[in-house]
Amino acid sequence: MTIKYNICEKRHEKKMTQKQLAMRAGISTAMVSFIENNKRQPTFFVVASIAKALNVKFDELVVIKDNYHYFRQ
């Protein structure tokens, strides 16, 4: 799952509109729309604000890939 999918899914579970989420997170409605439509990648602080607004843990929204193999020599 991607960040955009997780944010959208959690927002729907909470029965929130994009506008409501934006207001609670302190970001613009356009930013929520851009994130959910994969037009923008949110910063750490934006994801943290969204997680707080949705009352979920940060790691429920973030997808961490194991890139260890890129650093091996």
Secondary structure in CASP SS format (residue, H / E / C, confidence):
PFRMAT SS
TARGET T0000
AUTHOR 0000-0000-0000
METHOD secondary structure of the structure
MODEL  1
M C 1.00
T C 1.00
I H 1.00
K H 1.00
Y H 1.00
N H 1.00
I H 1.00
C H 1.00
E H 1.00
K H 1.00
R H 1.00
H H 1.00
E H 1.00
K C 1.00
K C 1.00
M C 1.00
T C 1.00
Q H 1.00
K H 1.00
Q H 1.00
L H 1.00
A H 1.00
M H 1.00
R H 1.00
A H 1.00
G C 1.00
I C 1.00
S C 1.00
T H 1.00
A H 1.00
M H 1.00
V H 1.00
S H 1.00
F H 1.00
I H 1.00
E H 1.00
N C 1.00
N C 1.00
K C 1.00
R C 1.00
Q C 1.00
P C 1.00
T C 1.00
F H 1.00
F H 1.00
V H 1.00
V H 1.00
A H 1.00
S H 1.00
I H 1.00
A H 1.00
K H 1.00
A H 1.00
L H 1.00
N C 1.00
V C 1.00
K C 1.00
F H 1.00
D H 1.00
E H 1.00
L C 1.00
V C 1.00
V C 1.00
I C 1.00
K C 1.00
D C 1.00
N C 1.00
Y H 1.00
H H 1.00
Y H 1.00
F H 1.00
R C 1.00
Q C 1.00
END
